[in-house]
């Protein structure tokens, strides 16, 4: 304790008392959370324990404490997601030694990184072991329809470094999916490079079904159109449209928000009658937005009452359960939704190893229920979370998405659950062969996930190789929230 002033010692003792109280609070509130989840002491896994500790820790605003710890060269707990209790206990040991109290032994490096090791093991179970020399994050690519008829296209994707092939079951049919999968399996065997297959259940995605409008009509700010439960020949309104879920019209009220085509047009309900809602556009792109069948529609201010699996999904599951390695669960929101899918998968494929489940987080309700969704899925299946930023941005608002995508990464790390970073990654590059500067920054941020998804386009194989290069470069400098001080070559 040589060199410490009385004031220094008093400050350190104050910090020690504060961190001890925080540790006790985390333990107590974590236990309360586990009880609310229905988890007994004998059922607690490292995943559940750490997740409960993390949620308890993040109830506090620790900003002031962090600055005071950092000013003394101590851990500010800013990278404690993987093992919350251990991070607090290690900090307490250091503070005890600084104040002259006997402290426990410091953890070994393997025990200090056990959370990260468990997360990596789960990523391996889902996406396969990462290739020697490859980036930490695996690359998932959405197969275009041509992948069924052109084996060389799939060869190029696998050769470029595709770790997981995604099939969107909202499109095509079992015959085409089967040919895609055959081509993936053959390419993986031929190139001696493992590649998993994810089949994405369509789910209750709300889309425009029919449209009545003059040719080339575009919606602009101030326009009013009518949403009806059924578009009949006698519909009087000059511009009207219906949805693939007609029952949604009567779930709306005056003031309900209606976003069209991934938020390219935003409107509100201004009048309401049975089977009819008049909406007014309050924001739209300068050139306007086309009303076209198949375009997505979101209702961010309304908690919709829709089934988690549609009749089409149940039919598709007969094929999916037999052929997929991983299953993407669109619009999952409730624990009951997860149980429903798990039951149907076991019923259809009782003898095979549990499928990997990828929970697609697309609504505010799914965000709120995320801890419970992870625990239910992971109790029976290898589990990952997809940040489905298209629908999620519209549902939460684009400003809120900027922080929510980070918050989901942190929460999933605490639950030792891999994350898939999805929607419009390198979108311009995949479509046109040239990336925008904004896309480059987004691709670099994606390095914090365990898997990054690309959508289909003419330059998809080039996009896979380009993304792997970006991810590998970022691996030199960062792993999760841990900044690596690799040597910088430019100024040597």
Long-range contacts (C-beta under 8 A, 24 or more apart in sequence): 1-98, 1-99, 1-100, 4-98, 9-99, 11-68, 11-72, 12-72, 12-95, 12-98, 12-99, 13-99, 15-65, 15-68, 15-69, 15-72, 15-74, 15-95, 16-92, 16-95, 16-96, 16-99, 16-101, 18-65, 19-65, 19-88, 19-91, 19-92, 19-95, 20-92, 22-57, 22-60, 22-62, 22-65, 22-88, 23-85, 23-88, 23-89, 23-92, 25-56, 25-60, 26-53, 26-56, 26-57, 26-84, 26-85, 26-88, 27-53, 27-56, 27-85, 28-56, 29-55, 29-56, 29-59, 30-55, 30-56, 37-371, 37-372, 37-375, 39-375, 46-114, 46-115, 46-118, 46-416, 47-118, 47-375, 47-378, 47-415, 47-416, 47-417, 48-375, 49-85, 50-82, 50-83, 50-84, 50-85, 50-115, 50-414, 50-415, 50-416, 51-371, 51-374, 51-375, 51-411, 51-414, 51-415, 53-84, 53-85, 53-414, 54-80, 54-81, 54-84, 54-410, 54-411, 54-414, 54-415, 55-371, 55-411, 55-414, 57-84, 57-88, 78-481, 79-480, 79-481, 79-482, 81-115, 81-410, 81-413, 81-414, 81-480, 81-481, 82-113, 82-114, 82-115, 82-116, 82-119, 82-413, 82-414, 82-416, 82-480, 83-112, 83-114, 83-115, 84-414, 86-111, 86-112, 115-413, 115-416, 116-480, 118-416, 119-413, 119-416, 119-417, 119-418, 119-450, 122-382, 122-383, 122-384, 122-416, 122-417, 122-418, 123-384, 123-418, 123-450, 123-451, 125-356, 125-382, 126-196, 126-326, 126-356, 126-358, 126-382, 126-383, 126-384, 126-418, 126-450, 126-451, 127-163, 127-164, 127-196, 127-418, 127-450, 127-451, 128-163, 128-164, 128-194, 128-195, 128-196, 129-194, 130-163, 131-161, 131-163, 131-193, 134-161, 134-468, 134-472, 135-447, 135-468, 135-471, 135-472, 135-474, 135-475, 136-447, 136-450, 136-471, 136-475, 136-479, 137-421, 137-446, 137-447, 137-449, 137-450, 137-451, 137-452, 137-471, 138-163, 138-164, 138-450, 138-451, 138-452, 139-163, 139-164, 139-451, 139-452, 139-454, 139-464, 139-467, 139-468, 139-471, 140-164, 140-165, 140-166, 140-198, 140-420, 140-422, 140-451, 140-452, 140-453, 140-454, 141-165, 141-166, 141-453, 141-454, 141-456, 141-460, 141-463, 141-464, 142-166, 142-167, 142-168, 142-453, 142-454, 142-455, 142-456, 142-460, 143-167, 143-180, 143-184, 143-456, 144-456, 144-457, 144-460, 145-171, 145-172, 145-176, 147-180, 147-183, 147-184, 148-172, 148-176, 148-177, 148-179, 148-180, 148-183, 149-179, 150-183, 151-183, 151-186, 151-187, 153-461, 154-180, 154-183, 154-184, 154-187, 155-187, 155-190, 155-191, 156-461, 157-187, 157-460, 157-461, 157-464, 158-184, 158-187, 158-188, 158-191, 158-193, 158-195, 159-187, 159-191, 159-193, 159-461, 160-461, 160-462, 160-464, 160-465, 160-468, 161-464, 161-465, 161-468, 162-195, 162-464, 163-194, 163-195, 163-196, 163-451, 164-195, 164-196, 164-197, 164-198, 164-326, 164-451, 165-195, 165-196, 165-197, 165-198, 166-198, 166-199, 166-200, 166-328, 166-453, 167-197, 167-198, 167-199, 167-200, 167-324, 168-200, 168-202, 169-199, 169-200, 169-201, 169-202, 169-313, 169-316, 169-320, 170-200, 170-202, 170-205, 174-316, 174-319, 177-319, 177-323, 178-319, 178-323, 181-323, 196-325, 196-326, 196-356, 197-323, 197-324, 197-325, 197-326, 198-324, 198-325, 198-326, 198-327, 198-328, 198-356, 198-358, 199-316, 199-320, 199-323, 199-324, 199-326, 199-327, 199-328, 200-327, 200-328, 200-330, 200-360, 201-309, 201-313, 201-316, 201-317, 201-320, 201-327, 201-328, 201-329, 201-330, 201-341, 202-310, 202-312, 202-313, 202-316, 202-330, 203-308, 203-309, 203-310, 203-313, 203-329, 203-330, 203-331, 203-332, 203-360, 204-245, 204-306, 204-307, 204-308, 204-309, 204-310, 204-330, 204-331, 205-296, 205-330, 205-331, 206-243, 206-244, 206-245, 206-248, 206-296, 206-297, 206-298, 206-299, 206-304, 206-306, 207-243, 207-244, 207-293, 207-294, 207-295, 207-296, 207-297, 208-241, 208-242, 208-243, 208-244, 208-260, 208-291, 208-292, 208-293, 208-294, 208-295, 208-297, 209-241, 209-242, 209-243, 209-244, 209-246, 209-293, 210-241, 210-242, 210-293, 211-240, 211-241, 211-291, 211-292, 211-293, 212-237, 212-238, 212-239, 212-240, 212-241, 213-238, 213-239, 213-240, 213-241, 213-291, 214-238, 214-239, 216-290, 217-290, 217-291, 218-287, 218-288, 218-289, 218-290, 219-260, 219-265, 219-267, 219-281, 219-284, 219-288, 219-289, 219-290, 219-291, 220-281, 220-284, 220-288, 221-281, 221-282, 221-283, 221-284, 222-280, 222-281, 222-282, 223-280, 223-281, 223-284, 224-270, 224-278, 224-279, 224-280, 224-281, 225-267, 225-278, 225-279, 225-281, 225-291, 226-276, 226-277, 226-278, 226-279, 227-252, 227-258, 227-276, 227-277, 227-278, 227-279, 228-275, 228-276, 228-277, 229-275, 229-276, 230-275, 239-291, 241-291, 243-297, 245-306, 247-305, 248-299, 248-304, 248-306, 249-275, 249-276, 249-277, 250-274, 250-275, 251-299, 251-302, 251-304, 251-305, 252-277, 252-299, 252-302, 253-302, 255-301, 256-299, 256-301, 256-302, 257-299, 257-300, 257-301, 257-302, 258-297, 258-298, 258-299, 259-297, 259-298, 259-299, 259-300, 259-394, 260-289, 260-291, 260-295, 260-296, 260-297, 261-289, 261-290, 261-292, 261-295, 261-296, 262-296, 262-298, 262-390, 262-391, 262-393, 262-394, 263-298, 263-393, 263-394, 263-398, 264-289, 265-289, 296-391, 298-391, 298-394, 298-395, 300-364, 300-394, 300-395, 300-396, 300-397, 303-365, 306-331, 308-332, 308-333, 308-334, 308-336, 308-337, 308-340, 308-341, 309-337, 309-340, 309-341, 309-344, 314-344, 317-344, 317-345, 317-348, 318-348, 321-345, 321-348, 321-349, 321-355, 322-348, 322-349, 324-355, 325-355, 325-356, 326-355, 326-356, 326-357, 326-358, 326-384, 327-355, 327-356, 327-357, 327-358, 328-358, 328-360, 328-386, 329-357, 329-358, 329-359, 329-360, 330-360, 330-362, 330-388, 331-360, 331-362, 331-363, 331-366, 331-391, 332-359, 332-360, 332-361, 332-366, 332-373, 333-363, 333-365, 333-366, 333-369, 334-365, 334-369, 334-373, 335-369, 335-372, 335-373, 335-376, 337-373, 338-373, 338-376, 338-377, 339-376, 342-376, 342-377, 342-380, 342-381, 354-380, 354-381, 354-382, 355-381, 355-382, 356-381, 356-382, 356-383, 356-384, 357-381, 357-382, 357-383, 357-384, 358-383, 358-384, 358-385, 358-386, 358-420, 359-383, 359-384, 359-385, 359-386, 360-386, 360-388, 361-385, 361-386, 361-387, 361-388, 361-392, 361-408, 362-388, 362-390, 362-391, 362-392, 362-395, 363-391, 363-392, 363-395, 364-395, 364-396, 367-392, 367-396, 367-404, 367-408, 370-408, 370-411, 371-411, 371-415, 374-412, 374-415, 374-417, 375-415, 378-415, 378-417, 383-417, 384-417, 384-418, 384-419, 384-420, 384-450, 384-451, 385-412, 385-417, 385-418, 385-419, 385-420, 386-419, 386-420, 386-422, 386-453, 387-419, 387-420, 387-421, 387-422, 387-423, 387-449, 388-422, 388-423, 389-422, 389-423, 389-424, 390-422, 390-423, 390-424, 393-423, 409-448, 409-449, 409-480, 410-481, 413-480, 418-449, 418-450, 418-451, 419-448, 419-449, 419-450, 419-451, 420-449, 420-450, 420-451, 420-452, 420-453, 421-445, 421-446, 421-448, 421-449, 421-451, 421-452, 421-453, 422-452, 422-453, 423-453, 423-455, 424-455, 425-452, 425-453, 425-454, 425-455, 425-467, 426-454, 426-463, 426-466, 426-467, 427-455, 427-457, 429-459, 429-462, 429-463, 429-466, 430-454, 430-455, 430-456, 430-457, 430-458, 430-459, 430-460, 430-463, 431-457, 431-458, 431-459, 432-459, 433-458, 433-459, 433-462, 435-466, 440-470, 443-467, 443-470, 443-471, 444-470, 444-474, 446-471, 447-471, 447-474, 447-475, 447-478, 448-478, 448-480, 448-481
